[in-house]
Amino acid sequence: MFDVLFLLGVALMAVKLVVVLLNKLIGWDIALAGGAFLWNFGPLILMVVSGIGAGILQEKYKKD
């Protein structure tokens, strides 16, 4: 589950970077739905939370 959240964060970041590059380089005016907070901090929050969660589960179920 945490891997899926991490990949979702990576996908959101990739979409944002592509849209920003298209807006800057080609001159398109593509607006991202959901507001700036979602697109600026959403991927970061998803990746950090999933990394912490995966680390906790790894330590909990670590085999000796």
Secondary structure, DSSP 4 states (H G I P E B T S, - for coil): -HHHHHHHHHHHHHHHHHHHHIIIII---PPPTT-HHHHHHHHHHHHHHHHHHHHHHHHHT---
